[in-house]
Amino acid sequence: MSTLQFYIRHNANFLRDKFILVFKSDEARDYFEQALKGSHFEEVSSSQAEHAARIGINGKIISYGYTTRLTEKEMKQLSTMDWEKTAALLAEGNERLYQEAIAK
């Protein structure tokens, strides 16, 4: 899990002002930081991201973002009960989204 990068994305102008984002490459992270104008990325540890996913921040639920590139089978595997697997899937989904974006 040490190769994954964990962030809380903050942006008061979005419907969800906070998201948990997991990346497996600097390039994908840099792309998201550039694409999400006005956002602040706060680097957190895996356990802090897991904690936010399980119980939220300041009483608000914090979802993990951008799961649109995961398969239906992968989506069914997302669970805070198996954070390592979930984090790896989230990072993979973000990597796929990044790869599609740069291919365009």
C-alpha positions, 0 to 999 in steps of 0.5 A: 500500500505504500506506493499509493497516494492518499488525498482529501480534495477540498473545494467549497464550490463542488456539490461534495466539498470533500472527496477521498482520492487515491492515486498510484502515479504522480502523473495522474495526481498532477492531472487531477490537481490541474483539472479540478480548478480551485481545489486544494489537495490535502495529502493524508495517510492511508489510515486517515483516508480510511477513517474519513471514509468510515466516519466522515469529517466534522459530521459529514460523510466523505465519499471516495471520488471518481469511481466511474471507470471501475467495472460493475464487478469492481464496484461491488468490491468497494468496502471500508471493511477491506480498505487495502483492496478498496484503495487499490481499486480507487487508484486504478479507477483514477489511473484509467480516467487519467489515461482516457483524458490524456489519450483525447 
